[in-house]
């Protein structure tokens, strides 16, 4: 499973990446919503985890991903 970590705090991002990787997940990261948009436009992710200080953007649900209600 591929997970995108979007976190502006480098230490928190690194800790999340290390923990998730240790559990067997494939992890990519971005430091801003804008960066996450570009990463998500090039790869598909099963899950995106965003920090509370990251400005919300539509990167979390790209048009290529199924929408649920």
Secondary structure, DSSP 8 states (H G I E B T S, - for coil): -EEEEE-S-HHHHHHHHHHHHHTT-EEEEESSHHHHHHHHHHS--SEEEE-TTS---GGGG-TTS----
